[in-house]
Amino acid sequence: QLQLVESGGGLVQPGGSLRLSCAASGFSLDYYAIGWFRPAPGKEREGVSSISSSDGSTVYAASVKGRFTIARDSAKNTVYLQMNSLKPEDTGVYYCAADPVVPRSWALTSMEYKYWGQGTQVTVSS
């Protein structure tokens, strides 16, 4: 059974850091594009970052570029989202998602992803 499990969320002060993990079971993440999403006003979910299955290329939303880094650890079958310089507006439930084929131009579009985890809560507050 294909499953994604997120972890690493928590409460952090503005300017702090968190590292989210997306661990897969039942399939190899190497063959799937992985995206991270969070809720956003007026949208079902906002794409934060993604990493492709083909060449490991990455995409970031403008709101997190330069602060967040996505990376894949094949040995652990896990994708990480390192979040630095966190802001209160980064607060939300973060979901990882997987799909075997996601065009780069649609990498931050939630509808492109078939498999989803249950989410992990990130709260940025003083």
Secondary structure, 3 states (H helix, E strand, C coil): CCEEEEECCEEECCCCCEEEEEEEECCCHHHCEEEEEEEECCEEEEEEEEECCCCCCEEECCCCCCCEEEEEEHHHCEEEEEECCCCHHHCEEEEEEEECCCCHHHCCCHHHCCEECCCEEEEECC
